[in-house]
Amino acid sequence: MNKVYFHLPGLRYNYPLNMFWLSMLKKYPHYFREGVEIASFFGSFPLSLWNGGRLTNNDQCDAAFVSNVVKNINAQGVPVRYTFTNPLLTEEDLTDKFCNYCLKVGDNGMNQVLVFSPILEQYIRENYPSYKIDSTTCKEIKDVDALNAELEKDYTYVVLDYNLNNKWDLLENIGHKEKIEVLVNALCVPNCERRKGHYENISKNQRIILKNRELPPEKRIPIIPWHCEYGDKNCIHTIQDYSTYISPEMIWEKYVPMGINNFKIEGRTANLFSLLDTYCHYMIRPEYAGEARLLVLRNLEASKVIVVNKPRPMEFKI
């Protein structure tokens, strides 16, 4: 039986969902499609200067939370993969206290870092050599020769540019298919011309947010606005007409037989219910989707991750 590896989003907001999802895989394996395994939980802890791809504003994790999350995930045999893909880092940024703490906590030979910046990549290789290094889709490598050159480098995985999804002739010409990781549910419109600008906007705003924490209210810098008419409203149900959308059938019938068996689900800051639908869509057998979804929701409610308010008692008056 071929293993089908999924990399799931979130170390902070999706942590309860991901941990329960992992326990459900172990306790109810018959719910899941053939060969499903959880390969990593990816993301970063707010607010990490080195973070890329998703923006969190007024949130911060303390040392104990970071340590416990990494320990608990690793105890289940799953790697943590830090998404340190900020494209605008400088040499001065390498001394960031919080990001270095996060790396030290996970410096046990089990975990990974997803990188964009050559400066940061070199720093991690020199100072935290136990980490496996992965190459991010944010690099937007769309040329086959350039992609093959990237695959020859010392990366555990190279996340494919989503615009190359389902281009079968091109994918057949890629070497080291075992190192390819495919983003299955990209919410961006195909060939989005603003994708690079969005990554840079996130990086700039992240720096502004951190700087504002040291300033009095009257001197704080405004966030650089950004609006996306596509990704901000898209979900697994709205992207299925996109040429870049990958269906579960494509995974098992096309990608896995081709030798590609690593798949990334985006959604670090996604709506919880939307993300649960996405997980069920890809990993759960259709006949068990309703049962699995309800089981997750009930457990998230029982653990107070989801709070369902009841009507307040009132006095009867006529």
Secondary structure as GFF3:
##gff-version 3
##sequence-region A 1 318
A	DSSP	beta_strand	4	9	.	.	.	ID=ss1
A	DSSP	alpha_helix	15	27	.	.	.	ID=ss2
A	DSSP	three_ten_helix	29	31	.	.	.	ID=ss3
A	DSSP	beta_strand	36	43	.	.	.	ID=ss4
A	DSSP	alpha_helix	63	75	.	.	.	ID=ss5
A	DSSP	beta_strand	80	84	.	.	.	ID=ss6
A	DSSP	three_ten_helix	91	95	.	.	.	ID=ss7
A	DSSP	alpha_helix	97	105	.	.	.	ID=ss8
A	DSSP	beta_strand	112	115	.	.	.	ID=ss9
A	DSSP	alpha_helix	118	127	.	.	.	ID=ss10
A	DSSP	beta_strand	132	135	.	.	.	ID=ss11
A	DSSP	three_ten_helix	137	139	.	.	.	ID=ss12
A	DSSP	alpha_helix	144	152	.	.	.	ID=ss13
A	DSSP	beta_strand	158	159	.	.	.	ID=ss14
A	DSSP	three_ten_helix	162	164	.	.	.	ID=ss15
A	DSSP	alpha_helix	168	172	.	.	.	ID=ss16
A	DSSP	three_ten_helix	177	179	.	.	.	ID=ss17
A	DSSP	beta_strand	180	183	.	.	.	ID=ss18
A	DSSP	alpha_helix	195	212	.	.	.	ID=ss19
A	DSSP	three_ten_helix	217	219	.	.	.	ID=ss20
A	DSSP	alpha_helix	248	250	.	.	.	ID=ss21
A	DSSP	pi_helix	251	255	.	.	.	ID=ss22
A	DSSP	alpha_helix	256	258	.	.	.	ID=ss23
A	DSSP	beta_strand	262	264	.	.	.	ID=ss24
A	DSSP	alpha_helix	272	283	.	.	.	ID=ss25
A	DSSP	three_ten_helix	286	288	.	.	.	ID=ss26
A	DSSP	alpha_helix	289	302	.	.	.	ID=ss27
###
